[in-house]
Amino acid sequence: MTFKTQWNKLFSASRFTIILLFLLINLASFALLRVVLLLKQIVDIDSPFHQMLIAFVLGIIHDAAFFSYLLIPFTLYLLILPNRIFHSKAHKLFSTVGFIIFLYLLFFAEVSEWTFWDEFGVRFNFIAVDYLIYTNEVVNNIIESYPLGWLLSGILLVTALSFLLVRKTLMRTYQAFEPFKTRLKISGLLLLLPVLSFFVVESSWYQFSTNTYLNELAANGPYQFFSAFRNNELDYRHFYKLGDDRELTQIVRKEVGIDTAANPSADLYDIKRTIKPVGAEKRLNVILITVESLSAEYLTTFGSRDNITPFMDEWFQQGALFTNFFATGTRTIRGLEALTLSIPPTPGQSIVKRPDNGKLFSLGRVLQQKGYDTAFLYGGRGYFDNMNSFYSENGYRIVDQTDLTSDEATFANAWGVSDDVIFNRTLKEADADHQNNKSFFFQIMTTSNHRPYTYPEGKIDIPSGKGRNGAVKYTDYAIQEFIKAAKTKPWFDDTVFVLVADHCAGSARKTELPVDKYHIPLFIYAPKHVAPVTNDTLSSQIDVAPTIFGVLNLSYESQFYGKDIFKMSKAEGRALVSNYQKLGLFKGTKLAYLSPQQRVDVVYDPFPLGSHRQLDPEAEHQLVLETMAYYQSADYIWTHRLSRYQQ
């Protein structure tokens, strides 16, 4: 019997062989995508060939696990469908059309994975889950960023060709005649597969290597998507290695600057302390500009050769520039969380998006209680990522895209108005407060430095929509115009301008927490109050709020984890860096980080980039304890609702 005969017989033996056919197509297409992603990232995958083979084997396992869940409704459908209906022309048409639709969806998902990898360097994760929620912004962003018509047409063409290749085999599956008992036995065996997948296949199996790209190759995108959907908030005490709460309490109290001998406390993770500087408070306005995706590497000040930030490079010489400064996370809401609350990132979703996240001790709440007009100004629609709800519940009034008049909103794209628009509105808000003798604190979030990288034409020498460099240069231009206009205002001399990024433009690298991909600028400008200086103390976004209060010489009871960078010694320097699962503490040239499954790693990771190697966590016991102290305490404070504002 020839192979062709055996093949034809197999696909006419049972109605369930349509599932086998679709499985083979899935495995082949997922494998092809894996090869394409491997070739794209081959320079960064310096692992031996046998590890690449392991990645592909694990990939097949994850592909099969995903498919095992996908087959459940189809197996049940084929089980209960009577032979009479199964053989009818209507059912054959229905099944064939359904098969084509699912082919299209399969290829659409793989193209989506490619674009997601191109931007984030990973498979689908919790970011993709968030993007599914905010369809308006995301769909418009895709339309403005990619040749969508060509992509969809290409997917349709591939779908048609694939269907033509398997059409005869598909038609043979409609010839099978099976009594219900036979169907019940086959479906019972098929339904065992998702059960085995659930109990046997661990979602963390793909993390077998120290090379992050290789780990991502071993994963399955749709499988990771649903896993992220299920685990958007991780139970810290279930997933992470724990230390003794009493011991870690003393460590974290010392880390935030409390003299534990002079200020004993019996309460777990009590970091409340009074900040009382010498001298009178300075009643200065504050404008905190958080720039979308402004990696330090884009600035000539930090080594770029593209000359796309001419204004900022000159401006940074006129105030306090912090050159050894890091973002806590890889997303806007992680940056806003750290800047606003001065807390370590907890695993899973940002607090900005969690329920019951109001009345927290925050930057805005302290200044509101001091009599400031506190406002969050966002160039987009603030319902995105729950920003409006979070800020309105934590001491801020909201100004976002929906509050702008048609005369104000002169340019907008999928993510919001261009930066000059939100800066112009900020000037109006400041003028109004000054007219009413009201001190103000404005926290701005920009949007222009984001795909599709479009902005008003004629402002800079790079055409709109041509890429990240143009968006960065336009942002630089918009900030220049804002500062130029602010200098003409009567409130300028009594205003502190703070510029910081929310995160870097990309965080992907072969290591799990690449420190260089968290390096961002922090700049404080107030010519009458802050002398020009370069500060290279290691610090991060949790230190911004205390540093602002230090410039204001503010007295307050603090619940912040951060400290005034101006007053930090080099020995105190540290930075918290994380993604939604890995929680790291960078100190000196070493990075310790915690991962699910109670895993602890320590690596030698000097910054700027140098050699990268694993270290023995036992030999770095103190660094590991400090890392655990930050993150275990942050989880405890959040879950026990200890971070509420005390009036």
Stockholm file with secondary structure:
# STOCKHOLM 1.0

chainA/1-647         MTFKTQWNKLFSASRFTIILLFLLINLASFALLRVVLLLKQIVDIDSPFHQMLIAFVLGIIHDAAFFSYLLIPFTLYLLILPNRIFHSKAHKLFSTVGFIIFLYLLFFAEVSEWTFWDEFGVRFNFIAVDYLIYTNEVVNNIIESYPLGWLLSGILLVTALSFLLVRKTLMRTYQAFEPFKTRLKISGLLLLLPVLSFFVVESSWYQFSTNTYLNELAANGPYQFFSAFRNNELDYRHFYKLGDDRELTQIVRKEVGIDTAANPSADLYDIKRTIKPVGAEKRLNVILITVESLSAEYLTTFGSRDNITPFMDEWFQQGALFTNFFATGTRTIRGLEALTLSIPPTPGQSIVKRPDNGKLFSLGRVLQQKGYDTAFLYGGRGYFDNMNSFYSENGYRIVDQTDLTSDEATFANAWGVSDDVIFNRTLKEADADHQNNKSFFFQIMTTSNHRPYTYPEGKIDIPSGKGRNGAVKYTDYAIQEFIKAAKTKPWFDDTVFVLVADHCAGSARKTELPVDKYHIPLFIYAPKHVAPVTNDTLSSQIDVAPTIFGVLNLSYESQFYGKDIFKMSKAEGRALVSNYQKLGLFKGTKLAYLSPQQRVDVVYDPFPLGSHRQLDPEAEHQLVLETMAYYQSADYIWTHRLSRYQQ
#=GR chainA/1-647 SS CCHHHHHHHHTTTCTTHHHHHHHHHHHHHHHHHHHHHHHHTGGGCCCCHHHHHHHHHHHHHHHHHHHHHHHHHHHHHHHHSCHHHHTSHHHHHHHHHHHHHHHHHHHHHHHHHHHHHHHHSSSSCHHHHHHHHCHHHHHHHHHHHSCHHHHHHHHHHHHHHHHHHHHHHHHHHTTCCCCHHHHHHHHHHHHHHHHHHHHHCCTTTTCCSSCHHHHHHHSCHHHHHHHHHHTSBCCHHHHSCCCCHHHHHHHHHHHTTCCTTTSCCCSTTCCCEEECCSSCCCCCEEEEEEETTCCGGGSGGGTCSSCCCHHHHHHGGGSEEESSEECSSSSHHHHHHHHHHCCCCCSBSCGGGSSSCCSBCCHHHHHHHTTCEEEEEESSCTTGGGHHHHHHTTTCEEECGGGSCTTTCCCEETTEECHHHHHHHHHHHHHHHHHTTCCEEEEEECCSSSTTCCCCTTSSSSCTTSCHHHHHHHHHHHHHHHHHHHTTSTTGGGEEEEEEESSCSCCCCSSSSCGGGGBCCEEEECTTTCCCEEECCCEEGGGHHHHHHHHTTCCEEECCSCCCGGGCCGGGCCEEEECSSCEEEEETTEEEEEETTTEEEEEECCTTTCCCEEECTTTTHHHHHHHHHHHHHHHHHHHTTCCBCCC
#=GC SS_cons         CCHHHHHHHHTTTCTTHHHHHHHHHHHHHHHHHHHHHHHHTGGGCCCCHHHHHHHHHHHHHHHHHHHHHHHHHHHHHHHHSCHHHHTSHHHHHHHHHHHHHHHHHHHHHHHHHHHHHHHHSSSSCHHHHHHHHCHHHHHHHHHHHSCHHHHHHHHHHHHHHHHHHHHHHHHHHTTCCCCHHHHHHHHHHHHHHHHHHHHHCCTTTTCCSSCHHHHHHHSCHHHHHHHHHHTSBCCHHHHSCCCCHHHHHHHHHHHTTCCTTTSCCCSTTCCCEEECCSSCCCCCEEEEEEETTCCGGGSGGGTCSSCCCHHHHHHGGGSEEESSEECSSSSHHHHHHHHHHCCCCCSBSCGGGSSSCCSBCCHHHHHHHTTCEEEEEESSCTTGGGHHHHHHTTTCEEECGGGSCTTTCCCEETTEECHHHHHHHHHHHHHHHHHTTCCEEEEEECCSSSTTCCCCTTSSSSCTTSCHHHHHHHHHHHHHHHHHHHTTSTTGGGEEEEEEESSCSCCCCSSSSCGGGGBCCEEEECTTTCCCEEECCCEEGGGHHHHHHHHTTCCEEECCSCCCGGGCCGGGCCEEEECSSCEEEEETTEEEEEETTTEEEEEECCTTTCCCEEECTTTTHHHHHHHHHHHHHHHHHHHTTCCBCCC
//
